[in-house]
Each structure stands twice: as C-alpha cells, then as structure tokens.
Amino acid sequence: MGAILNPLYYAVSWVLVTFHSIFGVFTKNQSIRWSLSIIGLVILIRIILIPLFVKQIKSQRAMTALSPKMKEIQKRYKDDRQKQSEEMMKLYKEHKTNPLASCLPILAQAPIFFALFTVLNGIAHNHPHGLMKGDVLAQARTAKFFGAELSSTFLSSPNTTTKIVTIALILAMSATTFTTQRQLLVKGMPKQDDSNNMMMQQQKVMMYIFPIIFAVSGVNFPVGVLIYWGTTNLWTMGQQFYVIKRNPTPGSPAYDELQKKQAAKGIKSTANPEISQDDSGDNQADQLDQTNQANQSKQRQQPKKKKKRK
C-alpha cells in the first residue's frame, strides 16, 4: 500500500517544501512559512480543480432542471426499481449529465487530503514521508500556528493552547461548511416545493450533517489539516458566492435579483447561460423544421397558376 501512495506523498511534500522555500524570501519565521505553505497547497489544488468546479455547477443545474422529469419517472415506475434505474440513466444520457459530477471536486481532493494527513502525522511521530525528512522534518516539527504545533491534534496534545486553537479551527471549518451550503440553498437554487424537490432535500441534509461530521471528526485531525480544510472551505464559499452573484441558476432568488438589477439599469435580460450548444442547435433545427413545414403547407394551399395559351 505504501508503494502505491508514495508518489502522492512525494507530490504533497514537494509542494509544501517548495512553497516553504519561496516564502523564505519574505520571512525567516519557520511557523509562518510552514503555515503559508499549507495555504499555498490549497490555492494550487483549487486552481487546478476549477474545470471540475465548472462541471459541478453545470451538473447541479442540470439535475435541478431535470427534477420534475425524475419525479415523474419515480412515480411511473415506483413498483419496478430496475425499470426506474434504466429510465433514469436514459434521462441522464439524453441530457448529457451525470449526478456524480457534483461530487468531483470533493472526490479529487480526497487523495490530497489523505496524503497531507499522513505527512503531517509522520511529522508528529518523526516518520519521514516523501521529502519530509532530515532537517526539513526537524524544522516542520517545531512549526506552530498561533502556538499550536502543526502536527498535533486535539486528542493527542496536552497543551491548552493547542486545544483552544484546534477548537477554533474546527468551529471555523464547520461554520464555513454550513454557510456555504446555506448560501446555495437560499440564493442559488430555483424556487420549488421543498417537499417534492429531491435536490433541495439533499442540500438541506448536507447543510446540517456535514458541519456535525467535521466537528466530530476534527478532533482527530492535525492542526495543519484543519488549516488546509478551513482554507479550502473559504475558497469554496468565495467561489460559490461569485458564481451565484454573477452567473446564477435560472429561477433562483439570485437570478431574480440579477434580472431586477439589469432591468433597473436598462440592460437587456440575458438568456440561460447554461444551455449547451447542442441544445441550442436542436432548438434551431426544430424551428427550421417548423418553418419549412409551414412553407410547404402554404404552397399546397395556393392554387396552381394556369399556363397562358399562346
């Protein structure tokens, strides 16, 4: 297992060590340099994941738009699970969407998160991983964040300062998770009947369950991992705020607000930005077919002109 994960340990430790060297130009404080290195790792990973974030947004909007059709299939084939699944897959394929796409950023970060956890845990127990060895490992072991060692956890450290910092980071992590989910639920989703909207129900569950999971499991995370997760939550919250404000989902409260602002400024309302080129092409083709049919019908109704005799 270690042989399989070693490349990932090297990649994570290389990024941390590289950022540590870069920040050495600005400060000689080891604690600040290692803390900023973890934040730099987050920023680098999230920039790489921007294409997946775009896919996630499109998938969420597609799933929301398909919600009425999904409920219709569930109602029609409620006694036949296999047929229901087949029709659902057919619906996803027809509209070129995938419900798993909304989980891509989280799934893509999971290996990085695990590798960082292992590297920081190795620092605490003086076990080298990747490039974290020798003098680099010794420097990292002494690094602190507001007096709490980066490699220490709430349960493992008897230090009161470490416990206070850890609790503060766990609360911040849970609060940003809750705020991000609530922001999406209140502003970013189309207004529908909550009792019949499967997507809305899922988001409500996530809004309350995820912060609790982070709060319970956070006591086992090293301070460095809590910094990583808290920073990535802040990035997600800001990224989502930008999307909801500048390119909201049609039918959502944020979309209505944007329409009112544009109308007040005399700006022409924009079309749904999430309609794909294929969909717009199909719509144009349908309109062209209707026009051709109408022209042919008119030609049949017109009496034929008699040829003049010479």
Helices and strands as residue ranges (DSSP letters): H 2-23, H 30-48, H 50-76, H 81-94, G 99-103, H 104-124, H 134-142, E 144-145, E 148-149, H 160-183, I 184-188, H 198-217, G 218-220, H 223-246, H 253-264, H 277-301
